[in-house]
Structure formats: C-alpha cells, structure tokens
Amino acid sequence: MYINEKIRALGEEVEKEFSSYLSDIDEIARFNQEKVLDAFIKNRVGENCLYPSTGYGYGDVGRETLDSIYADIFGAEDALVRHNIVNGTHCLAISLFSVLRPGDTLLAATGKPYDTLEEVIGISGNSGGNLKDFGISYKQVDLIDGNVDFDGIKKALTPDVKAVILQRSKGYDWRDTLSCEKLGKAISFIKSIRSDVCCIVDNCYGEFAEKTEPTQHGADLIVGSLIKNTGGSLAQSGGYIAGKKKYVELAAYRQTAPGIGKECGATLGQNRYMYQGLFMAPHIVAQAIKSAIFCGGLMQKLGFEVNPLPTQKHYDIIQAIKFNDKEKLIKFIQGIQKASPVDSFALPMPWDMPGYQHQVIMAAGTFVSGASIELSADAPIKEPYVGFMQGGITYESARLAIMNAASEVI
Ligand SMILES: *Cc1c(COP(=O)(O)O)cnc(C)c1O
C-alpha cells in the first residue's frame, strides 16, 4: 500500500473535523442493533435455525424464522428471504413480475430506475421475456432537482398504472438519496390518488442507514440484496422482499411456483451466514457510512465535488465523487482495489458488463465475490466521470484504502 504523507495528514484532519458526524452514525447503529436483537429474541432463534436442509426443504424452521425476523425489523407483514435469489436485479424482477399483468403499466416515480432494470422493463435491450414482451407498459416521472415531481406523478397516475417503483438510493446517478421521510411523502401522495396501486421501493444500499425503513412509511414492498447491507458481509448470496402479506405471497409464487410459494426451498447450510450477517448488519452499515464520510471529507479537501457532503445526512452507503477526468477516475478505482484484502494484485479495467449501457469499471477485492457492502468502487465510463464508492466492513481498513486511492489520484 502506498499512502502519500500529505494524504495521511489530511486524513487525520478529516477525522478531527468530522468527528461529530462520525459518532452520529454510531448512534443510529445502536438504535438499529436493538431492533435486530429484539427480533431475534422475539422469534426465538435457536441453534436449530442454523442447520441446513436439503431436497424440497419442507418445514425448514430456519428459513421460516428468518422471514419472520425480516418482517419484524422492517415493520412489514411478511418477508421472503432467500439465498438463491441471485442478486438485487433478480429480486426486483421477481417483485415486478409478481405484481404486474399484461395490459398494466409500471410507473417509475423517482426517475429512471437502476441501470440493470432497463432490460427487465424493456427500456433497452431485447431480452425475451422482459415486461414489455408480456405487454406491460412503462412510464417515468423524473425528479426535479432531486425532488419528487408531485404534479408529474398526479398526471401519470392513469387507471392502467398498477405498480409504482421508487428508488431510495442514487444508484449511478448524481442525485441526493431519498430519505425514508421523502419516500413516505411520495407514497402517501400516490395512495391519496390511487390507494390500490402497489408501491415498490428499491431499497438497495439503504437498509439500516436510518432508524426506519420505507415499509414503515407506507411502501407495499421493499426489495434488497443480501450481498449489500442486510447480509452484513457474511451472507454469501441472496435477496429479500418484504411488505404486505398479499404481495409477498405473490412474490413467493413467482420465485418458486404458484401453489408452492414459501413452502419449499432448501437452505443448504446458508442460514447461519444469513442470520449472523443480519445480526452484524447495523454495525457493518455504520462502518460503511463512516467510510463514506471519510472519503467525502478527504476528496473534498483535494478539490473534488462530492455527494453527499460529509456534513450531510447519509441515507445510504454510497459516496459519489466527481472527477471530471477519466484518468483520475480510473486511478481512484484502481487505488481502492490495490488496498483490498483479496485480489490486491488485480488491476480493474473498464469493460462491457452485462446489463449496463456504458463501459463500467469496478473494484471489489472482496471475500464474497462482488459484494458491495465490502469496500468497493465502481463507475460507468461517461462524463463527468463520477466514481461511486461504497462499503467497508471495517472503518479502519476502508480509510487506508481510501487514502491509498487518493494518493494514486494525486
Ligand atoms: C445494487 C443495486 C441494484 C441491484 O443490483 P445487483 O447488482 O443486481 O444486485 C438495484 N438498485 C440499486 C439502487 C442498487 O444499488
């Protein structure tokens, strides 16, 4: 690892200057840890919950209890937590296909959804079996200066709209992450016009960043990945869907088969990682957000525009840095990789990653392949060359990697 002396000194300055913001994050973690531990106790997690099942997986008490714990933590009626949901995109696709029927329309109320959903919806690409292929239409209302466009939503809520998707995190956009409060206001507005519409929140990267979750602000379904926040860096794969019972049931019918739903699905020994990861998640998410504050503070001192500012509230684990320069962006991403515990010797390069429209460069020197709750950084190769850094399972290691990356940049 190479950390320039000037950067090291600047890092210490950043920690002093933003110390109160760093400790605010611990306070949120303490609150969420109590919520998680209470749910474990209430649901009587026993050692038997950690044992593997095989075959059909009937009566897997660990699987059923974990669903119930997720529901409690999110203030939801029910949840579906499965290691064999392959990623966040899959999980979002399950929820969309479970709610929408031919002739229906999906409305995106917070602008264009995350890049990989373009092919799921049929905005781009021609993957057979996307929503468009099933006769499901799509429309979108963009954010205005990062705020929800209430008038636009009102106009767009025609009778054919059956589901609305809202995205909490900024994804690969230079915009503010929406707080649960803001999401809640948008959802109540939508419900005041059309109470029967299903409001789905893409909750990726947002879990445990705040004291509440979108389900506690009216969302009918929330969706996320277990190799992000809720897996606490220990879950090896998976996703969750939580919300209203009738919608979770539909999602389960889509994930397995109608009539089978949640009743089947061997857990193959994955339960222990999913339980322990969830138990760790409030703490791990706090480590990641502290790393984001440190990164934002340091890169800002080096003259780059950052989003969010270190002094702003962090509603997800993402830190965006605007480089305005392709080479600096690539150096930063490579610098993160070079100070990773796994594959430090690998040099990330931009490539045509499936599901994305631009070339993408990604650093993920992670124990779980590609897990972005572990320190990782990625960027689409397009102007103004914004890099997105997220994760960090220990603040101590992430700050080193961030200083290494900053040294590469300068
Ligand atoms: C990560 C992410 C997804 C899903 O991405 P996968 O790589 O498929 O897990 C969807 N939406 C947002 C906002 C995300 O951050």
The ligand as a Tripos MOL2 file, in Angstrom:
@<TRIPOS>MOLECULE
LIG
   15    15     1     0     0
SMALL
NO_CHARGES

@<TRIPOS>ATOM
      1 C1        -27.2000   -2.7450   -6.4950 C.3       1 LIG1
      2 C2        -28.4810   -2.1530   -6.8770 C.ar      1 LIG1
      3 C3        -29.4480   -2.8810   -7.5560 C.ar      1 LIG1
      4 C4        -29.2740   -4.3190   -7.9740 C.3       1 LIG1
      5 O1        -28.0360   -4.6270   -8.4520 O.3       1 LIG1
      6 P1        -27.4510   -6.1230   -8.4220 P.3       1 LIG1
      7 O2        -26.0570   -5.8910   -8.8770 O.co2     1 LIG1
      8 O3        -28.2590   -6.8990   -9.3710 O.co2     1 LIG1
      9 O4        -27.5400   -6.6390   -7.0430 O.co2     1 LIG1
     10 C5        -30.6250   -2.2560   -7.8370 C.ar      1 LIG1
     11 N1        -30.8550   -0.9880   -7.4610 N.ar      1 LIG1
     12 C6        -29.9580   -0.2560   -6.7940 C.ar      1 LIG1
     13 C7        -30.2750    1.1470   -6.3840 C.3       1 LIG1
     14 C8        -28.7370   -0.8120   -6.4760 C.ar      1 LIG1
     15 O5        -27.8500   -0.1010   -5.7830 O.3       1 LIG1
@<TRIPOS>BOND
     1     1     2 1
     2     2     3 ar
     3     2    14 ar
     4     3     4 1
     5     3    10 ar
     6     4     5 1
     7     5     6 1
     8     6     7 2
     9     6     8 1
    10     6     9 1
    11    10    11 ar
    12    11    12 ar
    13    12    13 1
    14    12    14 ar
    15    14    15 1
@<TRIPOS>SUBSTRUCTURE
     1 LIG1         1 GROUP 0 **** ****
